[in-house]
Amino acid sequence: MTRQAKDNLACKPAKSEVAVPQITTVDLVKIERKSG
C-alpha cells in the first residue's frame, strides 16, 4: 500500500462507516422484537 493510500484511509473513517449500518440494523431488530 502506498503512503498516499494510507493517508486517504486515515482521513476517511472507514471502520465507523462500515459499523454504523450494522449497528442500526441490529438496533432495529431489537426494537422490532420489543414491540412485537
Secondary structure as UniProt FT lines:
FT   HELIX           3..11
FT   TURN            12..13
FT   HELIX           14..35
//
